Amino acid sequence: MFSREQSKKIRQEFWISFGKSFPRKWILYNTKIKDFSFKFHFDTKKAIVSLDIEDDNLENRIKYYEKLESLKKVLTENYLPKAIYEDIYFLENGKEISRVYVQLDNVCIHNKNTWQETMVFLNETMQKFEEFYTDFEDFIKS
């Protein structure tokens, strides 16, 4: 077990190491769509790269999710075969969002032996998400 402080230090070390190992500017840091963003997550059980639609306006959230859903076949056949679509996804804080994501299981941020695998997963998955988003940005934003 790690103390909260130790865990925080390990997490910081991972993200600094990731940034140094894969130094590039993520073009999708800001999609320019309100409450529509790409996220990385790595904890003690899994790593995730997701496209989150967090809009409190349900109509907007549904509109963007349906656009992504209409592209599901394209995304899974040409970019990310393991993409998971969830129109209703609850964050740890209880907030309801819509999410499209790819998950890597059986990795742990506290286990440095899983870091390289996780870094490669995060990097490759985000690149594929970026390619997809860039190719279909006009449709998604319309």
Secondary structure as GFF3:
##gff-version 3
##sequence-region A 1 142
A	DSSP	alpha_helix	4	21	.	.	.	ID=ss1
A	DSSP	three_ten_helix	27	29	.	.	.	ID=ss2
A	DSSP	beta_strand	36	42	.	.	.	ID=ss3
A	DSSP	beta_strand	46	53	.	.	.	ID=ss4
A	DSSP	alpha_helix	58	70	.	.	.	ID=ss5
A	DSSP	alpha_helix	72	78	.	.	.	ID=ss6
A	DSSP	beta_strand	84	90	.	.	.	ID=ss7
A	DSSP	beta_strand	96	105	.	.	.	ID=ss8
A	DSSP	three_ten_helix	112	114	.	.	.	ID=ss9
A	DSSP	alpha_helix	115	141	.	.	.	ID=ss10
###
